[in-house]
Amino acid sequence: MLELRHLRTLIALRDAGSLVEAAERVHLTQSALSHQIKDLEERLGNPLFLRKTRPVEFTRAGQRLLTLAEQVLPQVRMAERDLARLVGQEAGRLHMAIECHSCFQWLMPTIDHFRNHWPEVEVDIPGGHHFDPLPALAREQLDLVITADPQPLAGVHYEPLFRYQGLLAVARQHRLAGHAFVTPQELADETLITYPVEHGRLDVFTQFLDPAGVRPREVRTAELTIMMMQLVASERGVCALPNWALTEYLERDYVKAVPLGEDGIWSTLFAAIRDDTRSLPWMEDFLRTARETSFAVLEGIRPA
């Protein structure tokens, strides 16, 4: 019998492009995912995709089920939302803060999609506040905080959204541009461009430079990613950013990117929420929408 989990699996396989990444997205082992697909193929009497192709190439039967999934799954989501409204759980407030300067690339389409389906929930990103977002979340001044720097706070839960790799952006003609990776010591003579936040909240310091006891020659700040890229391209410094934040600049060959360290630096982005809001239907739907949107619009990220 065809089940919703099968349709979700096929969508994950199409979007991820491989069994390994699809298994991560649907929270199964690769073996369990392969068994699920093989079992479905035996029931249907048709292969659903060609093995050993990347990205995955679906058969006619697989394409037909993908079409069904695209029709059915949004209807299921809509029904779940309607049922939540019927039991009076639709009203709410979602005031959020973002500790990630590059997050608007995926966050704004997430918010737009969420507003269309939960118009009763008040969504806002308040400005002009001069307090730390996470303690403000615990005090109920905020309802959600996007952060890569979770802090232990009573009553606060950190929901992982996705993992990302930190890369060093350098000018195309920079001495490090052709390197397979960069070492902390190689940044000792560089001007490092960062967002205007504390060094303790930047992965390039906490996971890369600080453990090696290295400090860059100079630290310069810029508010916007595009400003940072202009400074890097004109050889006024280098900067470390999430891989997905650099995608458009790398595609234009505006700058080059080099991994931080031989093994790379990977971090997790979280949505911090209070324990008392975790089970609210609209909060669960926002988090699910955030993950789906992230994987739809960003490149180079992994399931958390």
Contacts in CASP RR format, 6 or more apart in sequence:
PFRMAT RR
TARGET T0000
AUTHOR 0000-0000-0000
METHOD contacts of the structure
MODEL  1
MLELRHLRTLIALRDAGSLVEAAERVHLTQSALSHQIKDLEERLGNPLFL
RKTRPVEFTRAGQRLLTLAEQVLPQVRMAERDLARLVGQEAGRLHMAIEC
HSCFQWLMPTIDHFRNHWPEVEVDIPGGHHFDPLPALAREQLDLVITADP
QPLAGVHYEPLFRYQGLLAVARQHRLAGHAFVTPQELADETLITYPVEHG
RLDVFTQFLDPAGVRPREVRTAELTIMMMQLVASERGVCALPNWALTEYL
ERDYVKAVPLGEDGIWSTLFAAIRDDTRSLPWMEDFLRTARETSFAVLEG
IRPA
1 43 0 8 1.000
2 40 0 8 1.000
2 43 0 8 1.000
2 44 0 8 1.000
2 65 0 8 1.000
4 72 0 8 1.000
4 73 0 8 1.000
4 76 0 8 1.000
5 26 0 8 1.000
5 36 0 8 1.000
6 36 0 8 1.000
6 40 0 8 1.000
6 65 0 8 1.000
7 65 0 8 1.000
7 68 0 8 1.000
7 69 0 8 1.000
7 72 0 8 1.000
7 73 0 8 1.000
8 26 0 8 1.000
8 69 0 8 1.000
8 73 0 8 1.000
9 22 0 8 1.000
9 26 0 8 1.000
9 33 0 8 1.000
9 36 0 8 1.000
9 37 0 8 1.000
10 48 0 8 1.000
10 58 0 8 1.000
10 62 0 8 1.000
10 65 0 8 1.000
10 66 0 8 1.000
10 69 0 8 1.000
11 66 0 8 1.000
11 69 0 8 1.000
11 70 0 8 1.000
11 73 0 8 1.000
12 22 0 8 1.000
12 25 0 8 1.000
12 26 0 8 1.000
13 19 0 8 1.000
13 22 0 8 1.000
13 37 0 8 1.000
13 49 0 8 1.000
13 56 0 8 1.000
14 56 0 8 1.000
14 58 0 8 1.000
14 66 0 8 1.000
15 22 0 8 1.000
15 25 0 8 1.000
15 295 0 8 1.000
15 296 0 8 1.000
16 22 0 8 1.000
16 24 0 8 1.000
16 25 0 8 1.000
16 295 0 8 1.000
17 54 0 8 1.000
17 55 0 8 1.000
17 56 0 8 1.000
18 54 0 8 1.000
18 55 0 8 1.000
18 56 0 8 1.000
19 30 0 8 1.000
19 33 0 8 1.000
19 34 0 8 1.000
19 56 0 8 1.000
20 30 0 8 1.000
21 302 0 8 1.000
21 303 0 8 1.000
22 33 0 8 1.000
23 29 0 8 1.000
23 30 0 8 1.000
23 32 0 8 1.000
23 33 0 8 1.000
24 302 0 8 1.000
24 303 0 8 1.000
25 295 0 8 1.000
25 303 0 8 1.000
26 33 0 8 1.000
27 303 0 8 1.000
28 36 0 8 1.000
37 48 0 8 1.000
40 48 0 8 1.000
41 47 0 8 1.000
41 48 0 8 1.000
44 61 0 8 1.000
46 59 0 8 1.000
46 61 0 8 1.000
46 62 0 8 1.000
47 59 0 8 1.000
47 61 0 8 1.000
48 58 0 8 1.000
48 59 0 8 1.000
48 61 0 8 1.000
48 62 0 8 1.000
48 65 0 8 1.000
49 56 0 8 1.000
49 57 0 8 1.000
49 58 0 8 1.000
49 59 0 8 1.000
49 62 0 8 1.000
50 56 0 8 1.000
50 57 0 8 1.000
50 58 0 8 1.000
50 59 0 8 1.000
58 66 0 8 1.000
77 117 0 8 1.000
77 285 0 8 1.000
78 117 0 8 1.000
80 281 0 8 1.000
80 285 0 8 1.000
81 117 0 8 1.000
81 118 0 8 1.000
81 281 0 8 1.000
81 285 0 8 1.000
84 90 0 8 1.000
84 281 0 8 1.000
84 282 0 8 1.000
85 120 0 8 1.000
89 280 0 8 1.000
89 281 0 8 1.000
89 282 0 8 1.000
90 118 0 8 1.000
90 120 0 8 1.000
90 121 0 8 1.000
90 281 0 8 1.000
90 282 0 8 1.000
91 120 0 8 1.000
91 121 0 8 1.000
92 120 0 8 1.000
92 121 0 8 1.000
92 122 0 8 1.000
92 280 0 8 1.000
92 282 0 8 1.000
93 121 0 8 1.000
93 122 0 8 1.000
93 143 0 8 1.000
94 114 0 8 1.000
94 121 0 8 1.000
94 122 0 8 1.000
94 123 0 8 1.000
94 124 0 8 1.000
94 143 0 8 1.000
94 144 0 8 1.000
94 282 0 8 1.000
94 283 0 8 1.000
94 286 0 8 1.000
95 122 0 8 1.000
95 123 0 8 1.000
95 124 0 8 1.000
95 125 0 8 1.000
95 126 0 8 1.000
95 141 0 8 1.000
95 142 0 8 1.000
95 143 0 8 1.000
95 144 0 8 1.000
96 123 0 8 1.000
96 124 0 8 1.000
96 125 0 8 1.000
96 142 0 8 1.000
96 143 0 8 1.000
96 144 0 8 1.000
96 145 0 8 1.000
96 146 0 8 1.000
97 125 0 8 1.000
97 126 0 8 1.000
97 129 0 8 1.000
97 133 0 8 1.000
97 136 0 8 1.000
97 137 0 8 1.000
97 142 0 8 1.000
97 144 0 8 1.000
97 145 0 8 1.000
97 146 0 8 1.000
98 104 0 8 1.000
98 107 0 8 1.000
98 125 0 8 1.000
98 145 0 8 1.000
98 146 0 8 1.000
99 133 0 8 1.000
99 145 0 8 1.000
99 146 0 8 1.000
99 147 0 8 1.000
99 148 0 8 1.000
99 149 0 8 1.000
99 197 0 8 1.000
99 201 0 8 1.000
100 146 0 8 1.000
100 147 0 8 1.000
100 148 0 8 1.000
100 269 0 8 1.000
101 195 0 8 1.000
101 197 0 8 1.000
101 223 0 8 1.000
101 224 0 8 1.000
101 225 0 8 1.000
102 225 0 8 1.000
102 241 0 8 1.000
102 242 0 8 1.000
102 244 0 8 1.000
102 245 0 8 1.000
103 146 0 8 1.000
103 269 0 8 1.000
105 244 0 8 1.000
105 245 0 8 1.000
105 297 0 8 1.000
105 298 0 8 1.000
106 290 0 8 1.000
106 293 0 8 1.000
106 294 0 8 1.000
106 297 0 8 1.000
106 298 0 8 1.000
107 146 0 8 1.000
107 290 0 8 1.000
109 293 0 8 1.000
109 297 0 8 1.000
110 286 0 8 1.000
110 289 0 8 1.000
110 290 0 8 1.000
110 293 0 8 1.000
110 294 0 8 1.000
111 123 0 8 1.000
113 289 0 8 1.000
113 293 0 8 1.000
114 121 0 8 1.000
114 123 0 8 1.000
114 285 0 8 1.000
114 286 0 8 1.000
114 289 0 8 1.000
115 121 0 8 1.000
115 123 0 8 1.000
117 285 0 8 1.000
118 282 0 8 1.000
118 285 0 8 1.000
118 286 0 8 1.000
121 282 0 8 1.000
126 142 0 8 1.000
129 136 0 8 1.000
129 141 0 8 1.000
131 141 0 8 1.000
133 142 0 8 1.000
133 145 0 8 1.000
133 147 0 8 1.000
134 145 0 8 1.000
134 147 0 8 1.000
134 151 0 8 1.000
134 153 0 8 1.000
134 156 0 8 1.000
134 272 0 8 1.000
135 153 0 8 1.000
136 142 0 8 1.000
136 145 0 8 1.000
137 143 0 8 1.000
137 144 0 8 1.000
137 145 0 8 1.000
137 153 0 8 1.000
137 156 0 8 1.000
137 272 0 8 1.000
137 273 0 8 1.000
137 274 0 8 1.000
138 153 0 8 1.000
138 154 0 8 1.000
138 155 0 8 1.000
138 156 0 8 1.000
138 274 0 8 1.000
140 274 0 8 1.000
143 273 0 8 1.000
143 274 0 8 1.000
143 277 0 8 1.000
144 271 0 8 1.000
144 272 0 8 1.000
144 273 0 8 1.000
144 283 0 8 1.000
144 286 0 8 1.000
145 271 0 8 1.000
145 272 0 8 1.000
146 161 0 8 1.000
146 269 0 8 1.000
146 270 0 8 1.000
146 271 0 8 1.000
146 272 0 8 1.000
147 158 0 8 1.000
147 269 0 8 1.000
147 270 0 8 1.000
147 272 0 8 1.000
148 201 0 8 1.000
148 203 0 8 1.000
148 267 0 8 1.000
148 268 0 8 1.000
148 269 0 8 1.000
148 270 0 8 1.000
149 200 0 8 1.000
149 201 0 8 1.000
150 158 0 8 1.000
150 270 0 8 1.000
150 272 0 8 1.000
155 274 0 8 1.000
155 275 0 8 1.000
155 276 0 8 1.000
156 272 0 8 1.000
156 273 0 8 1.000
156 274 0 8 1.000
156 275 0 8 1.000
157 272 0 8 1.000
157 273 0 8 1.000
157 274 0 8 1.000
157 275 0 8 1.000
157 278 0 8 1.000
158 270 0 8 1.000
158 271 0 8 1.000
158 272 0 8 1.000
159 270 0 8 1.000
159 271 0 8 1.000
159 272 0 8 1.000
159 273 0 8 1.000
159 278 0 8 1.000
159 287 0 8 1.000
160 268 0 8 1.000
160 269 0 8 1.000
160 270 0 8 1.000
160 304 0 8 1.000
161 268 0 8 1.000
161 269 0 8 1.000
161 270 0 8 1.000
161 271 0 8 1.000
161 287 0 8 1.000
161 290 0 8 1.000
161 291 0 8 1.000
161 294 0 8 1.000
161 304 0 8 1.000
162 268 0 8 1.000
162 269 0 8 1.000
162 291 0 8 1.000
162 294 0 8 1.000
162 295 0 8 1.000
162 298 0 8 1.000
162 301 0 8 1.000
162 302 0 8 1.000
162 303 0 8 1.000
162 304 0 8 1.000
163 266 0 8 1.000
163 267 0 8 1.000
163 268 0 8 1.000
163 269 0 8 1.000
163 301 0 8 1.000
163 302 0 8 1.000
163 303 0 8 1.000
163 304 0 8 1.000
164 242 0 8 1.000
164 243 0 8 1.000
164 244 0 8 1.000
164 266 0 8 1.000
164 267 0 8 1.000
164 268 0 8 1.000
164 269 0 8 1.000
164 300 0 8 1.000
164 301 0 8 1.000
164 302 0 8 1.000
165 242 0 8 1.000
165 243 0 8 1.000
165 259 0 8 1.000
165 264 0 8 1.000
165 265 0 8 1.000
165 266 0 8 1.000
165 300 0 8 1.000
166 203 0 8 1.000
166 204 0 8 1.000
166 240 0 8 1.000
166 241 0 8 1.000
166 242 0 8 1.000
166 243 0 8 1.000
166 259 0 8 1.000
166 260 0 8 1.000
166 264 0 8 1.000
166 265 0 8 1.000
166 266 0 8 1.000
166 267 0 8 1.000
167 240 0 8 1.000
167 241 0 8 1.000
167 242 0 8 1.000
167 243 0 8 1.000
167 246 0 8 1.000
167 257 0 8 1.000
167 258 0 8 1.000
167 259 0 8 1.000
167 260 0 8 1.000
168 176 0 8 1.000
168 182 0 8 1.000
168 187 0 8 1.000
168 204 0 8 1.000
168 238 0 8 1.000
168 239 0 8 1.000
168 240 0 8 1.000
168 257 0 8 1.000
168 258 0 8 1.000
168 259 0 8 1.000
168 260 0 8 1.000
169 228 0 8 1.000
169 229 0 8 1.000
169 232 0 8 1.000
169 238 0 8 1.000
169 239 0 8 1.000
169 240 0 8 1.000
169 241 0 8 1.000
169 246 0 8 1.000
169 249 0 8 1.000
169 255 0 8 1.000
169 256 0 8 1.000
169 257 0 8 1.000
170 176 0 8 1.000
170 177 0 8 1.000
170 232 0 8 1.000
170 237 0 8 1.000
170 238 0 8 1.000
170 255 0 8 1.000
170 256 0 8 1.000
170 257 0 8 1.000
170 258 0 8 1.000
171 177 0 8 1.000
171 232 0 8 1.000
171 233 0 8 1.000
171 234 0 8 1.000
171 235 0 8 1.000
171 237 0 8 1.000
171 255 0 8 1.000
171 256 0 8 1.000
172 233 0 8 1.000
172 253 0 8 1.000
172 254 0 8 1.000
172 255 0 8 1.000
172 256 0 8 1.000
173 235 0 8 1.000
174 235 0 8 1.000
174 238 0 8 1.000
174 256 0 8 1.000
176 182 0 8 1.000
176 186 0 8 1.000
176 238 0 8 1.000
176 258 0 8 1.000
177 256 0 8 1.000
177 258 0 8 1.000
178 256 0 8 1.000
178 258 0 8 1.000
179 186 0 8 1.000
179 258 0 8 1.000
180 258 0 8 1.000
180 259 0 8 1.000
180 262 0 8 1.000
181 258 0 8 1.000
181 259 0 8 1.000
181 260 0 8 1.000
181 261 0 8 1.000
181 262 0 8 1.000
181 264 0 8 1.000
182 258 0 8 1.000
182 259 0 8 1.000
182 260 0 8 1.000
182 261 0 8 1.000
183 212 0 8 1.000
183 261 0 8 1.000
184 208 0 8 1.000
184 209 0 8 1.000
184 211 0 8 1.000
184 212 0 8 1.000
184 213 0 8 1.000
184 214 0 8 1.000
184 261 0 8 1.000
185 212 0 8 1.000
185 214 0 8 1.000
187 209 0 8 1.000
187 214 0 8 1.000
187 216 0 8 1.000
187 238 0 8 1.000
188 214 0 8 1.000
188 215 0 8 1.000
188 216 0 8 1.000
188 217 0 8 1.000
189 217 0 8 1.000
190 216 0 8 1.000
190 217 0 8 1.000
190 237 0 8 1.000
190 238 0 8 1.000
191 216 0 8 1.000
191 217 0 8 1.000
191 218 0 8 1.000
191 219 0 8 1.000
191 220 0 8 1.000
191 236 0 8 1.000
191 237 0 8 1.000
191 238 0 8 1.000
192 204 0 8 1.000
192 216 0 8 1.000
192 218 0 8 1.000
192 219 0 8 1.000
192 220 0 8 1.000
192 237 0 8 1.000
192 238 0 8 1.000
192 239 0 8 1.000
192 240 0 8 1.000
193 219 0 8 1.000
193 220 0 8 1.000
193 221 0 8 1.000
193 222 0 8 1.000
193 228 0 8 1.000
193 231 0 8 1.000
193 232 0 8 1.000
193 236 0 8 1.000
193 237 0 8 1.000
193 238 0 8 1.000
193 239 0 8 1.000
194 202 0 8 1.000
194 204 0 8 1.000
194 219 0 8 1.000
194 220 0 8 1.000
194 221 0 8 1.000
194 222 0 8 1.000
194 239 0 8 1.000
194 240 0 8 1.000
195 202 0 8 1.000
195 221 0 8 1.000
195 222 0 8 1.000
195 223 0 8 1.000
195 228 0 8 1.000
196 221 0 8 1.000
196 222 0 8 1.000
196 223 0 8 1.000
199 205 0 8 1.000
199 206 0 8 1.000
199 219 0 8 1.000
200 206 0 8 1.000
202 240 0 8 1.000
203 240 0 8 1.000
203 265 0 8 1.000
203 267 0 8 1.000
204 240 0 8 1.000
204 260 0 8 1.000
204 265 0 8 1.000
207 260 0 8 1.000
207 265 0 8 1.000
207 267 0 8 1.000
208 240 0 8 1.000
208 260 0 8 1.000
208 261 0 8 1.000
208 265 0 8 1.000
209 215 0 8 1.000
209 216 0 8 1.000
220 231 0 8 1.000
220 236 0 8 1.000
220 237 0 8 1.000
222 228 0 8 1.000
222 231 0 8 1.000
225 241 0 8 1.000
225 245 0 8 1.000
228 239 0 8 1.000
228 241 0 8 1.000
229 249 0 8 1.000
229 254 0 8 1.000
229 255 0 8 1.000
231 237 0 8 1.000
231 239 0 8 1.000
232 238 0 8 1.000
232 239 0 8 1.000
232 255 0 8 1.000
233 254 0 8 1.000
233 255 0 8 1.000
240 260 0 8 1.000
242 267 0 8 1.000
243 257 0 8 1.000
243 299 0 8 1.000
243 300 0 8 1.000
243 301 0 8 1.000
244 298 0 8 1.000
244 299 0 8 1.000
244 300 0 8 1.000
244 301 0 8 1.000
246 255 0 8 1.000
246 257 0 8 1.000
247 298 0 8 1.000
247 299 0 8 1.000
247 300 0 8 1.000
249 255 0 8 1.000
250 256 0 8 1.000
250 257 0 8 1.000
259 265 0 8 1.000
266 302 0 8 1.000
268 304 0 8 1.000
269 304 0 8 1.000
271 287 0 8 1.000
271 290 0 8 1.000
273 283 0 8 1.000
273 287 0 8 1.000
277 283 0 8 1.000
278 284 0 8 1.000
294 301 0 8 1.000
295 301 0 8 1.000
END
